[in-house]
């Protein structure tokens, strides 16, 4: 057992600072793994409903 393994077992896991970002990364990973046939989904180039509604609000504020 090396020192890195021992130290890693004794320290608590780090908590992500931005939970929404972590959720998005998890969602992207799940979609890219389960997508078949659609290249845009496989590469992670897509817009969610939340992204579209935020874009609409941003455009309507001008």
Residue frames as a rotation matrix with the C-alpha (Angstrom) as fourth column:
UNK 1
0.588 0.809 0.000 0.00
0.809 -0.588 0.000 0.00
0.000 0.000 -1.000 0.00
UNK 2
-0.429 -0.768 0.475 1.52
0.749 -0.597 -0.289 3.29
0.505 0.232 0.831 -1.01
UNK 3
-0.791 0.010 -0.612 1.15
0.461 -0.647 -0.607 6.62
-0.401 -0.763 0.507 0.76
UNK 4
-0.858 0.492 -0.148 -1.23
-0.483 -0.674 0.560 8.08
0.176 0.551 0.815 -1.85
UNK 5
-0.297 0.766 -0.570 -3.72
0.125 0.623 0.772 5.24
0.947 0.158 -0.281 -1.33
UNK 6
-0.364 0.099 -0.926 -3.56
0.916 0.217 -0.337 5.59
0.168 -0.971 -0.170 2.44
UNK 7
-0.900 -0.001 -0.435 -3.96
0.129 -0.955 -0.266 9.38
-0.416 -0.296 0.860 2.30
UNK 8
-0.738 0.655 -0.165 -6.85
-0.426 -0.262 0.866 9.09
0.524 0.709 0.472 -0.17
UNK 9
-0.230 0.660 -0.715 -8.68
0.526 0.703 0.479 6.72
0.818 -0.266 -0.509 2.16
UNK 10
-0.427 -0.015 -0.904 -8.36
0.892 -0.172 -0.418 9.10
-0.149 -0.985 0.086 5.10
UNK 11
-0.929 0.087 -0.360 -9.53
-0.104 -0.994 0.028 12.31
-0.356 0.063 0.932 3.41
UNK 12
-0.020 0.986 0.166 -13.23
0.296 0.165 -0.941 12.94
-0.955 0.030 -0.296 2.74
UNK 13
-0.224 -0.020 0.974 -14.33
0.973 0.056 0.225 13.37
-0.059 0.998 0.007 -0.89
UNK 14
-0.927 -0.136 -0.350 -14.49
0.125 -0.991 0.055 16.91
-0.355 0.007 0.935 -2.21
UNK 15
0.076 0.996 0.037 -17.87
0.666 -0.023 -0.745 18.49
-0.742 0.081 -0.666 -2.77
UNK 16
-0.367 -0.192 0.910 -18.36
0.882 -0.382 0.275 20.27
0.295 0.904 0.309 -6.10
UNK 17
-0.843 -0.025 -0.537 -18.70
0.281 -0.872 -0.401 24.03
-0.459 -0.489 0.742 -5.65
UNK 18
-0.515 0.688 -0.511 -21.35
-0.833 -0.542 0.109 24.41
-0.202 0.482 0.853 -8.32
UNK 19
-0.462 0.366 0.808 -23.93
-0.050 0.899 -0.436 21.65
-0.885 -0.242 -0.397 -8.04
UNK 20
0.634 0.730 -0.256 -25.77
-0.273 -0.099 -0.957 22.70
-0.724 0.676 0.137 -11.20
UNK 21
0.197 -0.645 -0.738 -22.61
-0.980 -0.101 -0.173 22.38
0.038 0.757 -0.652 -13.25
UNK 22
-0.770 -0.471 0.431 -21.95
-0.527 0.850 -0.014 18.92
-0.359 -0.238 -0.902 -11.87
UNK 23
-0.005 0.865 0.501 -25.52
0.010 0.501 -0.865 17.91
-1.000 0.001 -0.012 -12.69
UNK 24
0.685 0.231 -0.691 -25.10
-0.620 -0.313 -0.719 19.16
-0.383 0.921 -0.071 -16.25
UNK 25
-0.310 -0.877 -0.367 -21.87
-0.949 0.306 0.072 17.23
0.049 0.371 -0.927 -16.67
UNK 26
-0.692 0.123 0.711 -23.57
-0.180 0.925 -0.335 14.08
-0.699 -0.360 -0.618 -15.39
UNK 27
0.411 0.912 0.015 -26.51
-0.116 0.068 -0.991 14.62
-0.904 0.405 0.134 -17.74
UNK 28
0.422 -0.342 -0.840 -24.18
-0.900 -0.271 -0.343 15.15
-0.110 0.900 -0.422 -20.69
UNK 29
-0.678 -0.728 0.106 -22.27
-0.720 0.686 0.103 11.97
-0.148 -0.006 -0.989 -19.87
UNK 30
-0.376 0.619 0.689 -25.48
0.015 0.748 -0.663 9.95
-0.926 -0.239 -0.291 -19.59
UNK 31
0.647 0.655 -0.391 -26.82
-0.339 -0.212 -0.917 11.27
-0.683 0.725 0.085 -22.89
UNK 32
0.136 -0.663 -0.737 -23.60
-0.990 -0.068 -0.122 10.66
0.030 0.746 -0.665 -24.80
UNK 33
-0.791 -0.432 0.434 -23.38
-0.483 0.876 -0.008 7.11
-0.376 -0.216 -0.901 -23.48
UNK 34
-0.281 0.775 0.566 -26.98
0.230 0.627 -0.744 6.21
-0.932 -0.079 -0.355 -24.31
UNK 35
0.372 0.426 -0.825 -27.24
-0.631 -0.536 -0.561 8.03
-0.681 0.729 0.069 -27.67
UNK 36
-0.389 -0.475 0.789 -27.04
0.353 0.714 0.604 5.90
-0.851 0.514 -0.110 -30.77
UNK 37
0.035 0.367 0.930 -27.24
0.992 0.102 -0.078 7.15
-0.123 0.925 -0.361 -34.33
UNK 38
0.903 0.291 0.317 -27.38
0.332 -0.939 -0.085 10.88
0.273 0.182 -0.944 -33.60
UNK 39
0.030 -0.998 0.049 -23.88
0.788 -0.007 -0.616 12.32
0.615 0.057 0.787 -33.89
UNK 40
-0.133 -0.048 0.990 -24.80
-0.256 -0.963 -0.081 15.61
0.957 -0.265 0.116 -32.21
UNK 41
0.815 0.451 0.364 -26.04
-0.475 0.161 0.865 13.78
0.332 -0.878 0.345 -29.11
UNK 42
0.764 -0.567 -0.309 -22.99
0.603 0.797 0.030 11.54
0.229 -0.209 0.951 -29.04
UNK 43
-0.249 -0.910 0.331 -20.64
0.683 -0.408 -0.606 14.54
0.687 0.075 0.723 -29.08
UNK 44
-0.265 0.199 -0.944 -22.68
0.903 -0.291 -0.315 16.49
-0.337 -0.936 -0.102 -26.53
UNK 45
-0.995 -0.061 -0.079 -23.77
0.025 -0.921 0.389 19.25
-0.096 0.385 0.918 -28.89
UNK 46
-0.277 0.961 0.014 -27.42
0.717 0.197 0.668 19.75
0.640 0.195 -0.744 -27.94
UNK 47
-0.742 0.158 0.651 -29.67
-0.421 -0.866 -0.270 22.24
0.521 -0.475 0.709 -26.11
UNK 48
-0.742 0.526 -0.417 -31.88
0.671 0.597 -0.440 21.33
0.017 -0.606 -0.795 -23.18
UNK 49
0.252 0.919 0.303 -35.28
0.798 -0.375 0.472 22.91
0.548 0.123 -0.828 -22.47
UNK 50
0.591 -0.089 -0.802 -33.68
0.634 -0.564 0.530 25.02
-0.499 -0.821 -0.276 -19.75
UNK 51
-0.534 -0.843 -0.066 -31.02
0.555 -0.408 0.725 26.30
-0.638 0.350 0.686 -22.16
UNK 52
-0.537 0.402 0.742 -33.67
0.714 -0.252 0.653 27.27
0.449 0.880 -0.151 -24.71
UNK 53
0.575 0.806 -0.140 -35.85
0.752 -0.452 0.480 29.07
0.324 -0.381 -0.866 -22.15
UNK 54
0.249 -0.570 -0.783 -32.83
0.576 -0.563 0.593 31.00
-0.778 -0.599 0.189 -20.81
UNK 55
-0.769 -0.526 0.364 -31.93
0.582 -0.340 0.739 32.04
-0.265 0.780 0.567 -24.37
UNK 56
-0.083 0.836 0.542 -35.52
0.790 -0.277 0.548 33.20
0.608 0.473 -0.637 -24.99
UNK 57
0.707 0.335 -0.622 -35.50
0.683 -0.552 0.479 35.30
-0.183 -0.764 -0.619 -21.80
UNK 58
-0.197 -0.873 -0.446 -32.14
0.537 -0.477 0.696 36.80
-0.820 -0.102 0.563 -22.71
UNK 59
-0.775 -0.079 0.627 -33.32
0.622 -0.276 0.733 37.70
0.115 0.958 0.263 -26.22
UNK 60
0.207 0.945 0.255 -36.62
0.793 -0.315 0.522 39.14
0.573 0.094 -0.814 -25.01
UNK 61
0.393 -0.096 -0.914 -34.84
0.762 -0.523 0.383 41.46
-0.515 -0.847 -0.132 -22.57
UNK 62
-0.692 -0.716 0.091 -33.29
0.626 -0.532 0.571 43.47
-0.360 0.452 0.816 -25.43
